[in-house]
Amino acid sequence: MHKELKDWLELLDIKDPELQSLHGDASARSYYRLTNNEEGILMDASSVKESLPSFMDVAQRLTDANVRIPIIKSYDLEKGFVFLEDIGSTHLLDKCVEGVDARPYYDKAIETLVQLQTASPKGLKPYDESFLLEEMNLMTEWYLKAYLGTTLECLEGRMLLESFALIAKEVLSQPQGIFVHRDYHARNLMLDSNEEIVVIDFQDAREGALTYDLVSLLRDAYVKLDRRELRRLILLFKELKGLDVDDETFIRWFDFTGLQRHIKILGIFSRLALRDGKKNYLQDIPQTLKYILEVGQKYPELDGLIALLKSQYGEFKDAPITMRIF
C-alpha cells in the first residue's frame, strides 16, 4: 500500500515521498506523515472508501461553520486517499498532565463546541430512539455476554430493556436537531502551532441531542475531571449557549446522555478487543464503568441497572485506570 500512496503523491508533484506510519484511531483507516519535501498527513481509507463522501461532506459543514479542522489539500474518492494539513502531534489529552493547567484548553474546547453546534445538521442521520437503543444494546451483547460471559435471567433482560428505554426518553427530552460530532473528546481535539483547537475524526457526525458532545468532552473515558471543574465547564457551556433552562434540568440532561454514551462505550470497547483484536481498549473499561455507577446511583429509577453492573464491578475496582484528574 505504501507504493500506491507514494505513486499518488507523486501525481501531486511530491517527489520521492517518505512516509512514517502513525498510530490510528479505532477505525479501519491508516495514517502516515510525510517526512520530506512538503508537510502533510496521508489518510488511507482504501478499505472503507464508502466513508469518504461523508468525511468530505462533514468537513465542508465544519469549514462553513468556521470550525478549525485540518485543511484538505487533495483527495481521491476512488482510491480512498486524502492528503491533509499536518497539525502536529499535540492533542488536548497531552495537556492533561501534572504541572500543566489544562483549564484554559478546556475553556477553548467548550467555545469550539458552541461554534461546532452552529454547523448545519441537515440531511445527517438522526440520533433517534431506535439508534440510541441499538447503541446501548451493544453493552448487553459485547460487554455482558461476550466479554464477561454473563447469562442474563429473563427478568434481568427485561429490566435492561426498560432501563435503556428510560435513558433514551431522557436523552430525547432535551433540544434536538443539533450537529453532533459523536467523539468530541481529548484524543480527537488537537492543538495547532497557535494553540488553537483543531477538530479531527468527525466523519461519523449525526443530528442529535444538545449535550451529547459536551458529555463526550467532560466525561471522557481517558480523562477524569474533578467535580468542581466538571460543574464549572457544564455551566460555562450552558451560559455560552444562552439556554433558558434551570441548572438541575440541564445537569439531568447531561447525566442521562452520559449514561447512554458510556453504556454504548462498554460495548464498543469490548467489541474492539474481542472482534478486532485491539486489546488496549480494555484498559479504558474501568473508568467508563465507574462513570455509569457514579452517575446512575443518583437516580433511583435506575437501581436495577446499577445493581446488575455493580455485581460485575469487582474485577475492575482495583484495575489501573488510564486517566488524568484536574
Phi, psi and omega per residue, in radians:
M1 nan -0.557 3.095
H2 -0.968 -0.704 -3.108
K3 -1.106 -0.763 3.122
E4 -1.075 -0.755 3.113
L5 -1.089 -0.772 -3.124
K6 -1.142 -0.724 3.101
D7 -1.058 -0.696 3.134
W8 -1.159 -0.721 3.111
L9 -1.097 -0.649 3.136
E10 -1.169 -0.499 3.030
L11 -1.147 -0.380 3.095
L12 -1.594 0.229 3.140
D13 1.192 0.520 3.013
I14 -1.802 1.860 -2.990
K15 -1.452 2.409 3.082
D16 0.806 0.953 -3.097
P17 -1.156 2.454 3.045
E18 -2.004 2.295 -3.014
L19 -2.051 2.366 3.062
Q20 -1.949 2.162 3.139
S21 -1.187 2.390 -3.139
L22 -1.987 2.714 3.055
H23 -1.135 2.228 -3.089
G24 -1.615 -2.941 3.120
D25 -1.764 -2.824 -3.074
A26 -1.415 0.034 -3.071
S27 -1.646 -3.031 3.102
A28 -1.554 0.092 3.121
R29 -1.369 2.648 3.057
S30 -2.130 2.657 -3.089
Y31 -2.267 2.520 -3.134
Y32 -2.422 2.509 3.067
R33 -1.771 2.309 3.035
L34 -1.349 2.107 -2.994
T35 -1.841 0.033 3.056
N36 -2.469 2.907 -3.116
N37 1.010 -2.181 -3.086
E38 -1.324 2.513 3.076
E39 -1.388 2.556 3.094
G40 2.965 2.896 3.099
I41 -2.078 2.320 3.081
L42 -1.737 2.205 2.993
M43 -1.818 2.102 3.108
D44 -1.780 1.816 3.109
A45 -1.980 0.528 -3.046
S46 -1.102 -0.462 3.128
S47 -1.483 -0.191 3.119
V48 -2.360 0.885 -3.083
K49 -0.972 -0.532 -3.094
E50 -1.110 -0.286 -3.128
S51 -1.469 -0.258 -3.028
L52 -1.195 -0.707 3.090
P53 -0.998 -0.662 3.094
S54 -1.142 -0.740 3.102
F55 -0.996 -0.833 -3.105
M56 -1.158 -0.705 3.139
D57 -1.089 -0.849 -3.104
V58 -1.190 -0.648 3.093
A59 -1.008 -0.735 3.141
Q60 -1.180 -0.675 3.104
R61 -1.054 -0.776 -3.120
L62 -1.204 -0.693 3.082
T63 -1.063 -0.763 3.123
D64 -1.096 -0.478 -3.139
A65 -1.586 0.146 3.135
N66 1.070 0.654 3.027
V67 -1.718 2.275 -3.100
R68 -1.280 2.084 3.024
I69 -2.274 2.879 3.062
P70 -1.046 2.325 3.121
I71 -1.144 2.343 3.087
I72 -1.550 1.969 -3.084
K73 -1.470 -0.645 3.119
S74 -2.865 2.823 3.108
Y75 -2.768 2.791 3.081
D76 -2.447 1.827 -3.078
L77 -1.149 -0.588 -3.119
E78 -1.206 -0.689 3.124
K79 -1.442 -0.471 -3.093
G80 1.508 0.486 -3.110
F81 -1.940 2.492 3.033
V82 -2.370 2.309 3.106
F83 -1.839 2.049 -3.004
L84 -2.041 2.754 2.966
E85 -1.020 2.448 3.075
D86 -1.568 1.886 -3.116
I87 -1.394 -0.356 -3.029
G88 1.992 -2.687 -3.051
S89 -2.260 0.208 -3.073
T90 -1.686 2.066 3.069
H91 -1.797 2.844 3.048
L92 -0.976 -0.616 3.127
L93 -0.985 -0.596 -3.114
D94 -1.199 -0.280 3.106
K95 -1.581 -0.103 -3.110
C96 -1.650 1.023 -3.109
V97 -2.280 2.802 3.141
E98 -1.045 2.365 3.124
G99 1.618 -0.112 3.112
V100 -2.021 2.265 3.073
D101 -1.462 1.800 -3.076
A102 -1.424 -0.147 -3.039
R103 -1.025 -0.771 3.128
P104 -1.072 -0.574 3.136
Y105 -1.242 -0.646 3.092
Y106 -1.221 -0.609 3.041
D107 -1.044 -0.755 3.110
K108 -1.117 -0.673 3.139
A109 -1.127 -0.652 3.083
I110 -1.159 -0.781 3.121
E111 -1.063 -0.726 3.114
T112 -1.121 -0.673 3.118
L113 -1.106 -0.739 3.102
V114 -1.039 -0.724 3.106
Q115 -1.177 -0.734 3.139
L116 -1.015 -0.605 -3.111
Q117 -1.279 -0.043 3.009
T118 -1.521 -0.147 3.106
A119 -1.140 2.586 -3.110
S120 -1.258 2.226 3.058
P121 -1.639 0.037 -3.024
K122 -0.996 2.209 3.072
G123 1.500 -0.153 3.080
L124 -1.293 2.654 3.097
K125 -1.094 2.487 -3.080
P126 -1.497 2.580 2.946
Y127 -1.500 1.280 -3.079
D128 -1.598 -3.105 -3.057
E129 -1.043 -0.752 -3.092
S130 -1.112 -0.657 -3.139
F131 -1.265 -0.694 3.084
L132 -1.026 -0.764 -3.140
L133 -1.204 -0.706 3.115
E134 -1.029 -0.745 3.131
E135 -1.116 -0.782 -3.115
M136 -1.155 -0.538 3.115
N137 -1.147 -0.302 3.049
L138 -1.068 -0.597 3.111
M139 -1.104 -0.774 -3.132
T140 -1.058 -0.851 -3.028
E141 -1.303 -0.775 -2.987
W142 -1.700 -0.622 -3.122
Y143 -1.508 -1.014 -3.070
L144 -1.205 -0.886 -3.026
K145 -1.456 -0.936 -3.023
A146 -1.339 -0.784 -3.060
Y147 -1.430 -0.882 -3.101
L148 -1.521 -0.286 -3.120
G149 1.245 0.478 -3.110
T150 -1.317 2.352 2.997
T151 -1.795 2.022 -3.069
L152 -1.515 2.307 2.990
E153 -1.240 2.817 -3.112
C154 -0.980 -0.786 -3.127
L155 -1.149 -0.620 3.112
E156 -1.168 -0.727 3.104
G157 -1.077 -0.736 3.109
R158 -1.142 -0.718 3.128
M159 -1.080 -0.716 3.108
L160 -1.065 -0.801 -3.140
L161 -1.075 -0.712 3.120
E162 -1.166 -0.700 3.113
S163 -1.129 -0.751 3.134
F164 -1.106 -0.700 3.137
A165 -1.122 -0.694 3.111
L166 -1.134 -0.770 3.141
I167 -1.099 -0.794 3.130
A168 -1.042 -0.725 3.127
K169 -1.053 -0.734 3.136
E170 -1.169 -0.703 3.112
V171 -1.066 -0.699 -3.087
L172 -1.392 -0.130 -3.141
S173 -1.378 -0.252 -3.130
Q174 -1.609 2.968 3.132
P175 -0.959 2.358 -3.124
Q176 -1.991 -3.038 3.109
G177 1.312 0.443 -3.103
I178 -1.759 2.492 2.995
F179 -1.129 2.160 -3.102
V180 -2.101 2.084 3.105
H181 -1.126 -0.762 3.105
R182 1.620 -0.417 3.102
D183 -2.449 0.913 -3.072
Y184 -1.497 1.395 -3.086
H185 -2.383 -3.107 -2.940
A186 -1.121 -0.364 3.091
R187 -1.535 -0.238 -3.128
N188 -1.938 0.229 3.027
L189 -2.109 2.097 -3.122
M190 -1.881 2.906 3.092
L191 -2.098 2.203 3.133
D192 -1.460 -3.005 -3.065
S193 -1.143 -0.330 3.081
N194 -1.692 0.149 -3.116
E195 1.051 0.588 3.016
E196 -1.652 2.606 -3.121
I197 -1.246 2.312 3.062
V198 -2.120 2.162 -3.066
V199 -1.589 2.307 3.106
I200 -2.241 3.062 3.050
D201 0.947 0.895 -2.982
F202 -1.847 0.022 -2.927
Q203 -1.191 -0.268 -3.117
D204 -1.685 0.366 -3.085
A205 -0.985 2.578 3.082
R206 -2.367 3.072 3.015
E207 -1.753 2.171 -3.062
G208 -2.866 -2.509 -2.930
A209 -1.436 2.611 -3.112
L210 -0.925 -0.758 -2.968
T211 -1.684 0.058 -3.013
Y212 -1.043 -0.911 -3.105
D213 -1.234 -0.494 3.068
L214 -1.096 -0.748 3.077
V215 -1.083 -0.769 -3.134
S216 -0.976 -0.690 -3.110
L217 -1.335 -0.795 -2.951
L218 -1.638 -0.352 2.990
R219 -2.083 1.052 -3.095
D220 -1.281 2.442 3.090
A221 -1.176 -0.261 -3.048
Y222 -1.888 -0.217 -3.101
V223 -2.420 2.327 3.073
K224 -2.004 2.150 3.094
L225 -1.592 2.580 3.049
D226 -1.265 2.835 -2.967
R227 -1.076 -0.677 -3.119
R228 -1.144 -0.785 -3.138
E229 -1.184 -0.663 3.095
L230 -1.032 -0.854 -3.126
R231 -1.119 -0.700 -3.141
R232 -1.042 -0.778 -3.087
L233 -1.263 -0.643 3.064
I234 -1.025 -0.818 -3.082
L235 -1.319 -0.445 3.022
L236 -1.115 -0.789 3.093
F237 -1.036 -0.830 3.141
K238 -1.014 -0.733 3.141
E239 -1.152 -0.814 -3.112
L240 -1.137 -0.520 3.106
K241 -1.387 -0.258 -3.128
G242 1.148 0.683 -3.051
L243 -1.403 2.333 3.105
D244 -1.680 1.294 -3.135
V245 -2.605 2.532 -3.119
D246 -1.233 2.729 -3.073
D247 -1.039 -0.711 -3.088
E248 -1.084 -0.778 3.124
T249 -1.134 -0.750 -3.115
F250 -1.102 -0.740 3.138
I251 -1.176 -0.580 3.048
R252 -1.117 -0.777 3.050
W253 -0.961 -0.829 -3.120
F254 -1.052 -0.805 -3.101
D255 -1.091 -0.837 -3.075
F256 -1.238 -0.579 3.048
T257 -1.144 -0.670 3.080
G258 -1.115 -0.699 3.108
L259 -1.078 -0.788 3.130
Q260 -1.046 -0.803 -3.097
R261 -1.130 -0.765 -3.059
H262 -1.320 -0.535 3.001
I263 -1.071 -0.782 3.075
K264 -1.051 -0.784 -3.056
I265 -1.099 -0.633 3.057
L266 -0.964 -0.739 3.111
G267 -1.203 -0.738 -3.129
I268 -1.096 -0.859 -3.123
F269 -1.068 -0.710 3.121
S270 -1.134 -0.722 3.138
R271 -1.165 -0.715 3.100
L272 -1.038 -0.694 -3.130
A273 -1.253 -0.814 -3.012
L274 -1.416 -0.786 -3.069
R275 -1.505 -0.698 -3.014
D276 -1.786 -0.051 3.099
G277 1.267 0.295 -3.126
K278 -1.651 1.326 -2.999
K279 -1.139 -0.375 -3.098
N280 -1.067 -0.395 -3.131
Y281 -1.240 -0.294 3.113
L282 -1.123 -0.504 -3.107
Q283 -1.207 -0.270 -3.138
D284 -1.676 -0.054 3.108
I285 -1.148 -0.746 -3.092
P286 -0.985 -0.789 -3.131
Q287 -1.165 -0.677 3.105
T288 -1.077 -0.769 3.127
L289 -1.135 -0.696 3.105
K290 -1.062 -0.723 3.094
Y291 -1.002 -0.815 -3.106
I292 -1.076 -0.786 -3.107
L293 -1.172 -0.771 -3.109
E294 -1.110 -0.765 -3.103
V295 -1.350 -0.779 -3.090
G296 -1.051 -0.571 -3.131
Q297 -1.146 -0.268 3.104
K298 -1.316 -0.282 -2.974
Y299 -2.158 1.847 -3.080
P300 -0.988 -0.492 -3.122
E301 -1.151 -0.175 3.138
L302 -1.923 0.297 -3.082
D303 -0.974 -0.708 -3.109
G304 -1.119 -0.788 3.111
L305 -1.063 -0.814 -3.099
I306 -1.151 -0.690 3.112
A307 -1.079 -0.737 3.136
L308 -1.109 -0.791 -3.118
L309 -1.232 -0.599 3.100
K310 -1.093 -0.603 -3.127
S311 -1.148 -0.340 3.123
Q312 -1.759 0.016 -2.953
Y313 -1.410 -0.343 -3.025
G314 -0.921 -0.749 -3.072
E315 -1.242 -0.235 -3.085
F316 -1.839 -0.328 -2.919
K317 -1.126 -0.450 3.122
D318 -1.850 0.158 -3.107
A319 -1.305 2.560 3.079
P320 -1.117 2.435 -3.087
I321 -2.054 2.249 3.086
T322 -1.460 1.771 -3.128
M323 -2.826 2.884 3.043
R324 -2.173 2.472 3.119
I325 -2.144 2.283 3.036
F326 -2.610 nan nan
